[in-house]
């Protein structure tokens, strides 16, 4: 339409920020097929480096070595003779619906000060009682503890005594 209103190919190139050859290809496509000629066709872009069979093999390697993209890259090079970057492996895994997230090294945010003090006092009390050999205190993980636990025999909650 802009061409019909008198814009030159050079002016259209500046408006659309494309190469001059692209403008001429658009003109040719319009002349041959009108609107249909301007649609982007399937098959544009770079061809994939890896076929479906190779992608399935990469899926298996990713399950075996989930934290080692370098090792998967070495397997791809050795097995298929194709050099791929870690970014390419990530893209392949993303198309296979894999996801990964950064491991958080500390708890997000600040705890409620009142609740924190209460839990701290409970823990100090339990530690005191353990020193006096009143109870056996077990830590299940580094993130905290529960002052109540499930009794496996009865299936009921039972307080620490």
C-alpha positions in Angstrom: 0.0 0.0 0.0 2.8 2.4 0.8 4.4 1.6 -2.6 1.1 2.5 -4.3 1.2 5.8 -2.4 4.5 6.7 -3.9 7.1 5.4 -1.3 10.3 4.2 -2.9 11.9 0.9 -2.1 14.7 2.8 -0.2 12.1 4.6 1.9 10.3 1.3 2.7 13.6 -0.3 3.7 14.1 2.5 6.3 10.5 2.2 7.5 10.5 -1.6 8.0 14.2 -1.9 9.0 14.9 -4.7 6.4 17.3 -5.4 3.6 16.5 -3.9 0.2 16.3 -7.5 -1.2 13.6 -8.3 1.3 11.5 -5.4 -0.1 11.9 -6.7 -3.6 11.0 -10.2 -2.5 7.8 -8.8 -0.9 6.9 -7.1 -4.2 7.5 -10.3 -6.1 5.4 -12.3 -3.6 2.6 -9.8 -3.9 2.6 -9.9 -7.6 2.5 -13.7 -7.7 0.1 -14.5 -4.9 -1.3 -11.3 -3.4 -2.0 -11.6 0.4 -1.1 -15.3 0.4 2.4 -14.5 -0.9 3.1 -12.2 2.1 2.5 -14.9 4.8 5.5 -16.6 6.2 5.9 -20.0 4.9 6.7 -23.2 6.8 10.2 -24.4 6.7 11.9 -21.1 7.3 15.0 -20.8 9.4 17.8 -23.1 10.2 17.2 -26.9 10.0 17.4 -28.8 13.3 20.8 -30.4 14.1 19.1 -33.4 15.9 16.4 -35.7 14.7 13.6 -37.2 16.8 15.6 -40.4 17.6 18.6 -38.4 18.7 16.3 -36.2 20.9 14.9 -39.3 22.6 18.4 -40.5 23.3 19.2 -37.1 24.8 16.1 -37.5 27.0 17.5 -40.7 28.4 20.9 -39.2 29.0 19.3 -36.2 30.8 17.4 -38.6 33.1 20.7 -40.5 33.9 22.8 -37.3 34.3 20.4 -34.5 35.2 23.0 -32.0 36.4 25.7 -32.6 33.8 25.0 -31.0 30.4 28.7 -31.2 29.6 28.6 -35.0 29.9 25.5 -35.1 27.7 27.3 -32.9 25.1 30.2 -35.3 25.1 27.8 -38.3 24.5 26.2 -36.4 21.6 29.6 -35.7 20.1 30.7 -39.3 20.6 27.5 -41.1 19.6 26.2 -38.8 16.7 29.4 -36.9 15.7 27.6 -33.6 16.2 29.1 -30.8 18.2 26.4 -28.9 20.2 26.6 -26.2 22.9 25.1 -26.4 26.3 22.5 -23.8 25.2 21.4 -26.2 22.3 21.1 -29.0 24.8 18.9 -26.8 27.0 16.7 -25.9 24.1 16.3 -29.5 23.1 15.4 -30.5 26.7 13.0 -27.6 26.9 11.2 -28.9 23.8 11.0 -32.2 25.6 9.2 -30.5 28.5 12.2 -30.7 30.9 12.6 -27.8 33.4 15.2 -26.8 35.8 15.5 -24.2 38.5 18.2 -22.6 40.5 18.7 -24.2 43.9 17.9 -21.8 46.7 20.8 -21.8 49.2 18.8 -20.1 52.0 15.2 -19.6 53.0 13.4 -16.9 51.0 12.3 -13.9 53.0 12.4 -13.2 56.8 10.5 -15.3 59.3 7.8 -13.8 61.5 9.8 -12.5 64.6 7.3 -13.7 67.2 7.0 -17.2 65.7 10.8 -17.4 65.3 11.4 -16.5 69.0 8.8 -19.1 70.0 10.3 -21.8 67.9 13.8 -20.9 69.1 12.7 -21.2 72.8 11.0 -24.5 72.1 14.2 -25.8 70.5 16.4 -24.5 73.4 14.0 -26.3 75.8 14.2 -29.5 73.9 18.0 -29.3 73.8 18.1 -28.6 77.6 16.0 -31.7 78.2 18.2 -33.8 76.0 21.3 -32.7 78.0 19.5 -33.8 81.2 18.8 -37.1 79.5 15.0 -36.7 79.8 14.5 -37.2 76.1 16.3 -38.3 72.9 16.3 -35.4 70.4 16.7 -36.3 66.7 17.1 -33.8 63.9 15.5 -34.8 60.6 17.0 -32.1 58.4 18.7 -28.7 58.5 15.5 -26.7 57.8 13.9 -27.2 61.2 11.9 -29.6 63.3 8.4 -30.5 64.3 7.4 -30.4 68.0 4.6 -32.9 67.1 5.0 -36.2 65.2 2.8 -39.0 63.9 2.7 -42.1 66.0 3.1 -44.9 63.3 1.3 -47.5 65.4 -1.8 -45.4 66.2 -1.9 -43.0 63.3 -2.5 -40.1 65.8 -0.5 -37.1 66.6 1.5 -37.3 69.8 3.3 -34.5 71.5 6.9 -34.7 72.6 7.1 -35.9 76.2 
